[in-house]
């Protein structure tokens, strides 16, 4: 058992950190305040191979693995959590195509997703279908050589900027989750409309919106897998994006810890640095331990993925704990900064706002706890 990163992973980490600190950091606060989506940075991430970690070389990826994905995502989120979202938006559909798509779909779309020539998103959530994926109402009805797609999706990252979407809809609703299918949908075609969700608590530089499908014609060749494979594809996709999401949470937690340590060594009250007070030390100690524990959980889940071994339980554990760690660390950082943490003069308030999403997206904290608890109780084994 080796807890050290090998030379290749260290090089990947250094490249991601250099990019984040030199290219992302200078404008992160302004981008957040202006709700500015940085397509140029997303494309540069594509050029650097950040979206190709888990993609075979024959489809334009680097095939460096899930551990490298975790490393890259942490470095990006440490500087700006909004930009981290782009990783999942490119990862989710591209991995789904690699695992379930036809050879023609892989060759046509995956290389362009890896380079971010095509921006993508995946559309699962609906107004009444969040944690309960099977409650979705969007329908796809076969009409000759195409499907007619009708319904709406909400809280979709990249909705208003993406070129294509991996959309989940029922083809046979009477079969419940076994009647769900997945489709690649061109978002520039007629029958598709997007509406931005303008104001959010955090991740303001990452576009979020709604998608509306009105008798949208989707070629039959854009069905991913077979009819009825949608739920399986969705759960597989989420099992990958949850890992990256957890890595983003660790990046935010790390940013909070670094900021808190720096401030505690600068700020003086009652004649000494506040870092010398035990209550400040108590918070920092917990931040350090939780961050490290979350990172190790992520590395374990990623290593299992790289080895091709079952990992749903480990991924849920990592995602859950990382999200809680980000929330805890941002709360502590805000307390340590006091009134200054409440101001926009320091990035701690941005970390605090961004951290909350990690307890919600890609399967809420409660969903992860259900997976973990039901496995422990023997009701439903996660790694079947």
N, C-alpha and C positions, 0 to 999 in steps of 0.2 A: 504494500500500500504506500503510494508516493503522493504526498500533498504538495509537491513542488510543480510549478508549471515548467514544461520542457522548453527548449530554446525556441521552437516554432511558435508556441503559444505566448511566450514572452515577447517575441517580435510583433505578434498580432496585437497584443495588449499595448505595446509601445506606440504602434502606428495609430491605433484608435485613440489613445490618450493625446497624442500629438495633434491629431486632427481636431479633436474636441476642444483642446485648450487654445489652439491657434486659429481655427476657423469658426468654431461655434461660440466660444465664450465671449469674444468682443462685442457681439450684438445680442446676446441671449436675453438680457433684461429688456432692451428696446423691442426686440421681436415679440416678447411676451406682452408688453404694454400695448403694442400696436396690433396685436393678433396677426402677426405677419408670418405667413407660411413661406418657408425658404426652400423653394424648389431647387435652387442652385446647390444648396447643401445636400439635399436628398440625392441629386444626380451625382454629386462628388462622392457621396457614400457608395453609390453604385460603382463608380469608377474604381474605388479602392477595394471593391470586392466584399463589402460588409453585408450585402444581401445574398451572397452566394455561399455562405459557410456550410449550409446543409444541402447544397445542390451539387449533383455530380458534374464533373468537368465537361462531359459531353453536352450538357445543356447550359454551359457558360458559368458554372459555379466553381468554387475553389475546393469544395468538399473537405474543408478543414474541420468540420464537425460541430456538434452542439456545444461543446465546452468553449470553443472559440466564439460561438454566438453569444454565450453568456458573458464572456469577457468583453466583447465589443459593446454589447448593450449596456453593461454597467458603466463603461467609460463615457458613452454618449449621454446617458441619463444623469450621470454625476454633474455634467455641465448644463444640460437642458433636457428635461424630461419630455417636453413636447416633441423633440426630434426623435426620441426613442420610438415613438409611435410608428414612424415610417418603417422601422425594421419589421414590426409585426404585419403591417399592411402589405409589404412585399413578400414576407416569409409565408404567411398563411396560404394564400392562393398558389404560390409557386410550389410549396411542399405538397399541397393537395394534388396538384397536377402530376408531380413526380411520382406520387404513390398510387394515384387512381386514374390519371388521365390517359388518353390514347397517345401513341407515339407522335401523331400529327399535332395534337394539342401541346405536348411537351416542346416539340421543336418550334412551334409557332409562337408560343407565349413565354415560356420560362426564361430563355435568354434575355428577352426584353424586360422581364420583371427583375432579373438579377442586376441589370444595368440601370434600372429605373427609367428606361426609355418609355415604358408604359408604367403609369402609376396604377396601383390596384387597391382594392379594399375587399372585405368580405361582409356580407349582409345577412345577419342572423336575427338580431333583436327587432322586435315589433312593440307597439304600444302595450299589448297585453301578453307578450312573450319575451321575457327577459331570462331569468333563471330557468323558467319552464319552457325550454326550446320547443318541445312538442306541441305547445299551445299556439304556434304560429298559424296565421290565416292566409298567407300568400299562397296563391295557386298557380300551377303551370299545367295547362291543358293541351294535349297533343292535337294539332290540326295539320294533317298532311306531313310535310317535311320540316315543320317547325312547332314550337310550343308557344302558346299565348300566355304571357305572364301578367298576373293581376294581383295587386296588393301594395303594401308599404312597409318600409323598414325605418327604424329610428335609432338615434345615437350611433350612427355609422361613421367611424373615422375615415377621413378622405372622401366622404360622399360627394362633395361639390368640386373636387379636383381630380378624382380618379378617372382613368380611361376605361378600365374594366372592373367588374365586380364578380366575385364568387357568391352567387345568390342561392339561398336555400328556400325551397317552396314545396308544397305538397302536390304530388301528381296523383296520389290515391289517398285522400284524406281519411277514408273509412278504415284504412289500415294503421292509423295513428302514426307513430314514429317510423314504422316500417314502410310507410307510403311517402316518405320525404325524399326529395332528389336535389341534386346540386347542379347549377348551371353557370357557365361563363357568360356574362352579359356585357355587351358594348354599351357603355353609359352615354355615348354620344348619339345614339340612334333615337328615332321617334318612339314615343310611348314610354320614355323615361324622363323623369324630372327630379331635380335635386333642390333641396332647400336647406340653407345653412341654419344651424343652431348658433346664434350669434354670441350669446353670453353664457359662460360657464364659470365654475369656481376656479378651475385651473387648466393646465395644458392648453393655454390660450393660443399658442402658435401652431397648434395642430388642428386642422379643420375638422369639424364634426357637423353632421347634418342628417337629413331625412332623404330617403329615396322613395319615389312613387312610380309604380308600374301600371300603365293603363293599356291593356291589350298589347303589350310589348311582344314583338315577334322575336323569338330566340331560335336560331337554327338547331335542328335536332343534333347536329354534330357538336354542339356546344354543351350537351349533357355530359357531365363528368361522372365517370363510372357508369353504373346502370341505374334505371329507375328503381327507387327504393333504397339506394345506397347513401342517400343524403345524410341521414342521422349518423351513420358510421363515419362518413367523411368529416362531418362537423365535429364529432367528438375527437377524432384523430387530429384534426387541425387545431382544436383548442388545446389539446395536450401538448402541442408544440409551442403555440403562442403564449400559453401560460408560463412556460419556462422563461421565455424572453421577457414577459411582463414582470416576472419575479426578479429577473436580473436588473430591470429598470428600477424596481423598488429598492434594491440594494444600492444602486447608484445614487439614488436620492438620499438614502440613509447615510451613505458615506459622505455626501456633500454636507449634510447636516452635522455629522460628527466632526468633520474637518473645520467647519465654520465655528462650531461651539468651542472646540479646543483652542483655536486661534483667538477667539474673542475672550475666553476665560483667562488667557495669558496676557491680554492687553488691558482689560477693564479693571480698574481699582475701585474698591469701596471699603470704607472704614480702615484705610491705611494699608491694605494689601490686595494683591490680585485676587479676583473672585475665584479663580481656579484653586486657590488654597483653602477654600471653604468646603467642608465635607459634603454638604448637600449638593453642591455643584459637581464634586467628584463622584457622588453617588449616581447622578444622571449620566455623566460621561462614561463611567464604568459600564453601566447597563447598555448604553449606546454601542460601545466597543464590542461587548460580548454578543449582543443580538445581531449586529451587523456581520460579525465573523461566522456565527452559527448559521445565519440565513445564506451566506455565500457558500458555505460547505454543503448545505442541503441542495443548493442549486447545482454545484459541481457534481454531486453524487447523481442527481437525476439526469444531468447532461451526459455524464459518463455512461450511464445505463443506456441512454438513447444511442450513443455512439457505438456501443457494443451490440445494439439490436436486441436488448433484453427488455422485458416488460417494465414499465416505469410510471404508469398512471398514478399509483399511490404516492410514489416519491415526488413526482411533479406537483401533485396537489399539496403535499406537505410543504414543499419548497415555496410554491406560489403563495400559499396562505401565510406562512411565517414571514416571508419577505415583505408582504403587504403590511402586516402588523408592525414589523420592524420599521418600515418607512414612516408609518403614522406616529409611532412612539418617538423615533429620533427627531422628527420635525417638531413634535410637541415639546420635547426637551430643549431643542435648539431655540425655539421661540421663548421659552421661559428663561433660558440663560441670557439671551439678548435683551430680555425685558422690553421696554417701550421701543427700543431701536429695532427689535425683531418684528414689531408691529408695523413699522414704517417700510416704505418701498426703497429706502436708501440702501438697505442690505437685501441680499437675495433670499434670506431666511423665510420671509413671508411668501415668496414664490415656491420655495421648497415645501412649505406647509400646505399651500393650496394644491400643488401638484401631487403631494403624497396621498391624498385622500382617494384618488382614482384607483390606486392599486388594491384597495379593499373591495372594489366593485367590478372592474373590467375583467374580461376573460374568465368569468365565473367568480361570483362574489365570495367573500370570506366564509359566509355561511354554507355555500355550496361545497367549498373545499372541505369544511369541517364535516359535512354530511358524508362525503366520500371517505374521509379518513375514519370517522367513527363507525360507519357501516362495515368497513373492512375489518376494523378491530373487533366488532361484535359478531362478525361472521355472517351478517345479513346479505352482504353483496361484496364479493371480493373485487378489488379495483384492478388487480393485475391478472385478469383472466386470460 
